[in-house]
Amino acid sequence: MTITITEHTIRLATTPSSPDDGEGDADVVVQTKPKTKRPPLYKVLLLNDDYTPMEFVVHVLERFFSMSHAQAFEIMLTVHKKGVAVVGVFSHEIAETKVGQVMDFARRHQHPLQCTMEKE
């Protein structure tokens, strides 16, 4: 018996004892799994400004990023002190949606709060 392996087919070749006994070559098809890459992730960033009230920023973090009040307060202080903070890491579509929601909400409440995203 010999075994020949090609890209997707394994052929088992046997030597038949007689031409009429039904034995012969047998094919076994092996399916290969396509290799998938994880989609790139994006950081959502909140930027500091001198006009948006701290309470509003805390509210945004609680509402759109499901943070507790304590977590939102800590992140707000980081934004205030450092000028920027990562508020979440998401797939492209989710990050884009979050940025849009925050920007629309800030605009509707007449605050200049800025939110952006960048590839991780």
N, CA and C atoms as an extended XYZ file, in Angstrom:
360
Properties=species:S:1:pos:R:3:atomname:S:1:resname:S:1:resid:I:1 pbc="F F F"
N         0.852       -1.164        0.000 N   MET     1
C         0.000        0.000        0.000 CA  MET     1
C         0.903        1.233        0.000 C   MET     1
N         0.602        2.209       -0.856 N   THR     2
C         1.330        3.472       -0.861 CA  THR     2
C         0.357        4.595       -0.550 C   THR     2
N         0.848        5.635        0.092 N   ILE     3
C         0.006        6.793        0.424 CA  ILE     3
C         0.610        8.015       -0.259 C   ILE     3
N        -0.204        8.677       -1.077 N   THR     4
C         0.220        9.895       -1.746 CA  THR     4
C        -0.638       11.027       -1.214 C   THR     4
N         0.000       12.091       -0.717 N   ILE     5
C        -0.760       13.216       -0.171 CA  ILE     5
C        -0.596       14.405       -1.105 C   ILE     5
N        -1.720       14.885       -1.598 N   THR     6
C        -1.722       16.107       -2.394 CA  THR     6
C        -2.384       17.190       -1.553 C   THR     6
N        -2.627       18.339       -2.154 N   GLU     7
C        -3.140       19.471       -1.387 CA  GLU     7
C        -4.442       19.156       -0.661 C   GLU     7
N        -5.390       18.528       -1.322 N   HIS     8
C        -6.683       18.295       -0.697 CA  HIS     8
C        -7.147       16.845       -0.754 C   HIS     8
N        -6.408       15.987       -1.420 N   THR     9
C        -6.861       14.612       -1.562 CA  THR     9
C        -5.761       13.668       -1.115 C   THR     9
N        -6.152       12.677       -0.363 N   ILE    10
C        -5.228       11.612        0.015 CA  ILE    10
C        -5.651       10.393       -0.789 C   ILE    10
N        -4.716        9.826       -1.533 N   ARG    11
C        -5.044        8.667       -2.355 CA  ARG    11
C        -4.364        7.451       -1.739 C   ARG    11
N        -5.170        6.474       -1.432 N   LEU    12
C        -4.654        5.204       -0.932 CA  LEU    12
C        -4.676        4.240       -2.113 C   LEU    12
N        -3.511        3.835       -2.531 N   ALA    13
C        -3.434        2.926       -3.667 CA  ALA    13
C        -3.142        1.528       -3.143 C   ALA    13
N        -4.006        0.609       -3.498 N   THR    14
C        -3.785       -0.779       -3.103 CA  THR    14
C        -3.600       -1.597       -4.361 C   THR    14
N        -2.915       -2.668       -4.239 N   THR    15
C        -2.719       -3.556       -5.374 CA  THR    15
C        -3.840       -4.587       -5.344 C   THR    15
N        -4.694       -4.586       -6.351 N   PRO    16
C        -5.796       -5.555       -6.325 CA  PRO    16
C        -5.277       -6.979       -6.556 C   PRO    16
N        -5.932       -7.929       -5.872 N   SER    17
C        -5.516       -9.311       -6.039 CA  SER    17
C        -5.961       -9.848       -7.396 C   SER    17
N        -7.125       -9.385       -7.877 N   SER    18
C        -7.545       -9.739       -9.225 CA  SER    18
C        -8.374       -8.592       -9.778 C   SER    18
N        -8.445       -8.403      -11.064 N   PRO    19
C        -9.141       -7.254      -11.646 CA  PRO    19
C       -10.628       -7.228      -11.352 C   PRO    19
N       -11.272       -8.334      -11.007 N   ASP    20
C       -12.717       -8.371      -10.827 CA  ASP    20
C       -13.141       -8.324       -9.361 C   ASP    20
N       -12.226       -8.186       -8.402 N   ASP    21
C       -12.645       -8.284       -7.004 CA  ASP    21
C       -13.129       -6.951       -6.419 C   ASP    21
N       -13.104       -5.836       -7.166 N   GLY    22
C       -13.668       -4.570       -6.705 CA  GLY    22
C       -12.706       -3.742       -5.873 C   GLY    22
N       -11.531       -4.293       -5.583 N   GLU    23
C       -10.578       -3.497       -4.808 CA  GLU    23
C        -9.773       -2.638       -5.763 C   GLU    23
N        -9.243       -1.529       -5.264 N   GLY    24
C        -8.454       -0.647       -6.116 CA  GLY    24
C        -8.141        0.630       -5.366 C   GLY    24
N        -8.059        1.703       -6.112 N   ASP    25
C        -7.730        2.990       -5.503 CA  ASP    25
C        -8.927        3.521       -4.715 C   ASP    25
N        -8.627        4.172       -3.577 N   ALA    26
C        -9.676        4.793       -2.771 CA  ALA    26
C        -9.260        6.243       -2.520 C   ALA    26
N       -10.158        7.192       -2.718 N   ASP    27
C        -9.875        8.605       -2.471 CA  ASP    27
C       -10.502        9.024       -1.149 C   ASP    27
N        -9.745        9.777       -0.383 N   VAL    28
C       -10.255       10.360        0.854 CA  VAL    28
C       -10.050       11.861        0.724 C   VAL    28
N       -11.105       12.627        0.771 N   VAL    29
C       -11.015       14.075        0.636 CA  VAL    29
C       -10.877       14.676        2.024 C   VAL    29
N        -9.863       15.492        2.181 N   VAL    30
C        -9.616       16.153        3.460 CA  VAL    30
C        -9.899       17.637        3.262 C   VAL    30
N       -10.824       18.158        4.040 N   GLN    31
C       -11.137       19.578        3.926 CA  GLN    31
C       -10.178       20.373        4.799 C   GLN    31
N        -9.642       21.438        4.215 N   THR    32
C        -8.749       22.293        4.988 CA  THR    32
C        -9.547       23.464        5.527 C   THR    32
N        -9.206       23.864        6.744 N   LYS    33
C        -9.887       25.002        7.358 CA  LYS    33
C        -9.232       26.290        6.887 C   LYS    33
N       -10.040       27.241        6.443 N   PRO    34
C        -9.426       28.525        6.080 CA  PRO    34
C        -8.932       29.223        7.351 C   PRO    34
N        -7.780       29.843        7.244 N   LYS    35
C        -7.251       30.550        8.406 CA  LYS    35
C        -7.891       31.927        8.457 C   LYS    35
N        -8.477       32.239        9.588 N   THR    36
C        -9.121       33.539        9.743 CA  THR    36
C        -8.320       34.390       10.711 C   THR    36
N        -8.250       35.669       10.393 N   LYS    37
C        -7.575       36.604       11.276 CA  LYS    37
C        -8.626       37.344       12.086 C   LYS    37
N        -8.265       37.676       13.308 N   ARG    38
C        -9.159       38.494       14.115 CA  ARG    38
C        -9.210       39.887       13.504 C   ARG    38
N       -10.399       40.508       13.518 N   PRO    39
C       -10.473       41.866       12.973 CA  PRO    39
C        -9.684       42.821       13.865 C   PRO    39
N        -9.131       43.870       13.282 N   PRO    40
C        -8.377       44.823       14.097 CA  PRO    40
C        -9.296       45.534       15.085 C   PRO    40
N        -8.747       45.902       16.212 N   LEU    41
C        -9.518       46.607       17.230 CA  LEU    41
C        -9.175       48.088       17.199 C   LEU    41
N       -10.120       48.881       17.676 N   TYR    42
C        -9.968       50.336       17.671 CA  TYR    42
C       -10.226       50.888       19.059 C   TYR    42
N        -9.369       51.824       19.462 N   LYS    43
C        -9.530       52.500       20.744 CA  LYS    43
C       -10.455       53.689       20.526 C   LYS    43
N       -11.405       53.856       21.430 N   VAL    44
C       -12.254       55.040       21.423 CA  VAL    44
C       -11.674       55.988       22.458 C   VAL    44
N       -11.400       57.218       22.017 N   LEU    45
C       -10.738       58.209       22.862 CA  LEU    45
C       -11.674       59.379       23.135 C   LEU    45
N       -11.639       59.861       24.353 N   LEU    46
C       -12.382       61.051       24.744 CA  LEU    46
C       -11.358       62.157       24.956 C   LEU    46
N       -11.613       63.328       24.360 N   LEU    47
C       -10.668       64.434       24.419 CA  LEU    47
C       -11.170       65.522       25.362 C   LEU    47
N       -10.241       66.133       26.059 N   ASN    48
C       -10.581       67.192       26.997 CA  ASN    48
C       -10.866       68.502       26.270 C   ASN    48
N       -11.747       69.294       26.854 N   ASP    49
C       -11.948       70.679       26.417 CA  ASP    49
C       -12.234       71.496       27.676 C   ASP    49
N       -12.226       72.793       27.532 N   ASP    50
C       -12.399       73.664       28.704 CA  ASP    50
C       -13.846       74.051       28.959 C   ASP    50
N       -14.783       73.483       28.206 N   TYR    51
C       -16.163       73.945       28.312 CA  TYR    51
C       -17.170       72.881       28.722 C   TYR    51
N       -16.940       71.646       28.377 N   THR    52
C       -17.891       70.585       28.707 CA  THR    52
C       -17.832       70.302       30.202 C   THR    52
N       -18.980       70.352       30.893 N   PRO    53
C       -18.991       70.096       32.335 CA  PRO    53
C       -18.565       68.656       32.655 C   PRO    53
N       -17.870       68.496       33.748 N   MET    54
C       -17.403       67.175       34.172 CA  MET    54
C       -18.568       66.217       34.381 C   MET    54
N       -19.664       66.713       34.891 N   GLU    55
C       -20.842       65.863       35.143 CA  GLU    55
C       -21.381       65.291       33.831 C   GLU    55
N       -21.317       66.101       32.763 N   PHE    56
C       -21.786       65.643       31.464 CA  PHE    56
C       -20.902       64.513       30.947 C   PHE    56
N       -19.598       64.655       31.109 N   VAL    57
C       -18.657       63.615       30.672 CA  VAL    57
C       -18.923       62.321       31.439 C   VAL    57
N       -19.142       62.416       32.746 N   VAL    58
C       -19.460       61.230       33.554 CA  VAL    58
C       -20.736       60.584       33.028 C   VAL    58
N       -21.738       61.393       32.728 N   HIS    59
C       -23.003       60.867       32.205 CA  HIS    59
C       -22.797       60.139       30.874 C   HIS    59
N       -21.990       60.711       29.986 N   VAL    60
C       -21.688       60.096       28.690 CA  VAL    60
C       -21.028       58.732       28.896 C   VAL    60
N       -20.065       58.673       29.791 N   LEU    61
C       -19.354       57.414       30.041 CA  LEU    61
C       -20.278       56.341       30.625 C   LEU    61
N       -21.168       56.744       31.493 N   GLU    62
C       -22.125       55.786       32.068 CA  GLU    62
C       -23.109       55.310       31.003 C   GLU    62
N       -23.604       56.241       30.221 N   ARG    63
C       -24.652       55.927       29.244 CA  ARG    63
C       -24.152       55.129       28.037 C   ARG    63
N       -23.048       55.550       27.440 N   PHE    64
C       -22.606       54.941       26.180 CA  PHE    64
C       -21.527       53.870       26.347 C   PHE    64
N       -20.898       53.825       27.511 N   PHE    65
C       -19.830       52.845       27.712 CA  PHE    65
C       -20.100       51.935       28.908 C   PHE    65
N       -21.309       52.000       29.433 N   SER    66
C       -21.781       51.119       30.517 CA  SER    66
C       -20.824       51.080       31.707 C   SER    66
N       -20.309       52.229       32.073 N   MET    67
C       -19.407       52.298       33.226 CA  MET    67
C       -20.204       52.607       34.477 C   MET    67
N       -19.690       52.144       35.601 N   SER    68
C       -20.282       52.527       36.884 CA  SER    68
C       -19.949       53.998       37.121 C   SER    68
N       -20.609       54.596       38.086 N   HIS    69
C       -20.344       56.007       38.382 CA  HIS    69
C       -18.882       56.203       38.792 C   HIS    69
N       -18.361       55.292       39.595 N   ALA    70
C       -16.970       55.406       40.066 CA  ALA    70
C       -15.989       55.284       38.894 C   ALA    70
N       -16.216       54.332       37.992 N   GLN    71
C       -15.344       54.167       36.824 CA  GLN    71
C       -15.399       55.405       35.931 C   GLN    71
N       -16.614       55.891       35.690 N   ALA    72
C       -16.800       57.054       34.824 CA  ALA    72
C       -16.118       58.286       35.432 C   ALA    72
N       -16.204       58.429       36.735 N   PHE    73
C       -15.577       59.568       37.407 CA  PHE    73
C       -14.059       59.498       37.265 C   PHE    73
N       -13.494       58.308       37.425 N   GLU    74
C       -12.038       58.136       37.273 CA  GLU    74
C       -11.574       58.480       35.857 C   GLU    74
N       -12.286       57.977       34.866 N   ILE    75
C       -11.926       58.247       33.470 CA  ILE    75
C       -12.073       59.736       33.171 C   ILE    75
N       -13.142       60.352       33.671 N   MET    76
C       -13.338       61.789       33.465 CA  MET    76
C       -12.157       62.570       34.024 C   MET    76
N       -11.671       62.189       35.194 N   LEU    77
C       -10.511       62.871       35.789 CA  LEU    77
C        -9.254       62.666       34.942 C   LEU    77
N        -9.099       61.477       34.384 N   THR    78
C        -7.959       61.214       33.497 CA  THR    78
C        -8.028       62.105       32.263 C   THR    78
N        -9.211       62.218       31.676 N   VAL    79
C        -9.395       63.093       30.511 CA  VAL    79
C        -9.067       64.529       30.901 C   VAL    79
N        -9.558       64.948       32.052 N   HIS    80
C        -9.352       66.324       32.516 CA  HIS    80
C        -7.870       66.622       32.758 C   HIS    80
N        -7.165       65.688       33.383 N   LYS    81
C        -5.759       65.913       33.750 CA  LYS    81
C        -4.788       65.683       32.599 C   LYS    81
N        -5.028       64.634       31.805 N   LYS    82
C        -4.077       64.263       30.745 CA  LYS    82
C        -4.484       64.754       29.360 C   LYS    82
N        -5.723       65.191       29.227 N   GLY    83
C        -6.185       65.704       27.939 CA  GLY    83
C        -6.851       64.678       27.052 C   GLY    83
N        -6.660       63.409       27.352 N   VAL    84
C        -7.248       62.339       26.549 CA  VAL    84
C        -7.258       61.053       27.376 C   VAL    84
N        -8.215       60.173       27.096 N   ALA    85
C        -8.251       58.863       27.746 CA  ALA    85
C        -8.944       57.866       26.834 C   ALA    85
N        -8.477       56.636       26.904 N   VAL    86
C        -9.130       55.540       26.182 CA  VAL    86
C       -10.349       55.136       27.013 C   VAL    86
N       -11.511       55.138       26.375 N   VAL    87
C       -12.736       54.788       27.096 CA  VAL    87
C       -13.272       53.413       26.695 C   VAL    87
N       -12.632       52.777       25.718 N   GLY    88
C       -13.032       51.435       25.324 CA  GLY    88
C       -12.268       50.989       24.089 C   GLY    88
N       -12.253       49.684       23.875 N   VAL    89
C       -11.612       49.090       22.696 CA  VAL    89
C       -12.643       48.170       22.053 C   VAL    89
N       -12.892       48.403       20.752 N   PHE    90
C       -13.978       47.715       20.064 CA  PHE    90
C       -13.581       47.377       18.633 C   PHE    90
N       -14.431       46.589       17.969 N   SER    91
C       -14.271       46.372       16.532 CA  SER    91
C       -14.546       47.709       15.833 C   SER    91
N       -14.171       47.803       14.576 N   HIS    92
C       -14.317       49.063       13.843 CA  HIS    92
C       -15.753       49.585       13.860 C   HIS    92
N       -16.707       48.723       13.562 N   GLU    93
C       -18.106       49.152       13.458 CA  GLU    93
C       -18.639       49.651       14.791 C   GLU    93
N       -18.313       48.940       15.864 N   ILE    94
C       -18.811       49.347       17.182 CA  ILE    94
C       -18.139       50.640       17.619 C   ILE    94
N       -16.832       50.750       17.404 N   ALA    95
C       -16.114       51.983       17.763 CA  ALA    95
C       -16.697       53.174       17.004 C   ALA    95
N       -16.947       52.988       15.725 N   GLU    96
C       -17.515       54.052       14.904 CA  GLU    96
C       -18.889       54.477       15.417 C   GLU    96
N       -19.691       53.501       15.798 N   THR    97
C       -21.021       53.787       16.334 CA  THR    97
C       -20.928       54.560       17.645 C   THR    97
N       -20.040       54.119       18.540 N   LYS    98
C       -19.869       54.797       19.835 CA  LYS    98
C       -19.438       56.247       19.632 C   LYS    98
N       -18.469       56.476       18.753 N   VAL    99
C       -17.991       57.840       18.479 CA  VAL    99
C       -19.152       58.697       17.976 C   VAL    99
N       -19.923       58.163       17.044 N   GLY   100
C       -21.068       58.900       16.505 CA  GLY   100
C       -22.102       59.220       17.563 C   GLY   100
N       -22.394       58.254       18.424 N   GLN   101
C       -23.382       58.472       19.489 CA  GLN   101
C       -22.932       59.579       20.438 C   GLN   101
N       -21.666       59.525       20.848 N   VAL   102
C       -21.146       60.526       21.782 CA  VAL   102
C       -21.159       61.911       21.142 C   VAL   102
N       -20.696       61.996       19.900 N   MET   103
C       -20.644       63.287       19.219 CA  MET   103
C       -22.047       63.882       19.019 C   MET   103
N       -23.001       63.050       18.623 N   ASP   104
C       -24.387       63.521       18.443 CA  ASP   104
C       -24.982       63.987       19.764 C   ASP   104
N       -24.765       63.200       20.809 N   PHE   105
C       -25.310       63.530       22.132 CA  PHE   105
C       -24.720       64.849       22.634 C   PHE   105
N       -23.420       65.025       22.471 N   ALA   106
C       -22.763       66.265       22.911 CA  ALA   106
C       -23.294       67.462       22.113 C   ALA   106
N       -23.442       67.283       20.812 N   ARG   107
C       -23.946       68.366       19.969 CA  ARG   107
C       -25.369       68.765       20.359 C   ARG   107
N       -26.203       67.745       20.601 N   ARG   108
C       -27.596       68.027       20.989 CA  ARG   108
C       -27.674       68.786       22.308 C   ARG   108
N       -26.686       68.565       23.174 N   HIS   109
C       -26.664       69.256       24.467 CA  HIS   109
C       -25.752       70.486       24.445 C   HIS   109
N       -25.343       70.863       23.244 N   GLN   110
C       -24.544       72.061       22.993 CA  GLN   110
C       -23.221       72.075       23.766 C   GLN   110
N       -22.546       70.924       23.752 N   HIS   111
C       -21.224       70.822       24.366 CA  HIS   111
C       -20.211       70.487       23.273 C   HIS   111
N       -18.998       71.021       23.381 N   PRO   112
C       -17.978       70.767       22.357 CA  PRO   112
C       -17.163       69.485       22.586 C   PRO   112
N       -17.669       68.583       23.385 N   LEU   113
C       -16.963       67.340       23.691 CA  LEU   113
C       -16.579       66.615       22.405 C   LEU   113
N       -15.339       66.148       22.336 N   GLN   114
C       -14.848       65.436       21.163 CA  GLN   114
C       -14.522       63.984       21.521 C   GLN   114
N       -14.898       63.116       20.614 N   CYS   115
C       -14.643       61.689       20.764 CA  CYS   115
C       -14.093       61.212       19.430 C   CYS   115
N       -13.066       60.378       19.475 N   THR   116
C       -12.460       59.898       18.241 CA  THR   116
C       -12.044       58.442       18.421 C   THR   116
N       -11.539       57.845       17.351 N   MET   117
C       -11.083       56.467       17.423 CA  MET   117
C        -9.787       56.313       16.659 C   MET   117
N        -8.986       55.347       17.075 N   GLU   118
C        -7.748       55.039       16.341 CA  GLU   118
C        -7.463       53.552       16.467 C   GLU   118
N        -6.789       53.045       15.461 N   LYS   119
C        -6.453       51.619       15.438 CA  LYS   119
C        -5.518       51.294       16.604 C   LYS   119
N        -5.782       50.161       17.231 N   GLU   120
C        -4.975       49.774       18.392 CA  GLU   120
C        -3.607       49.304       17.979 C   GLU   120
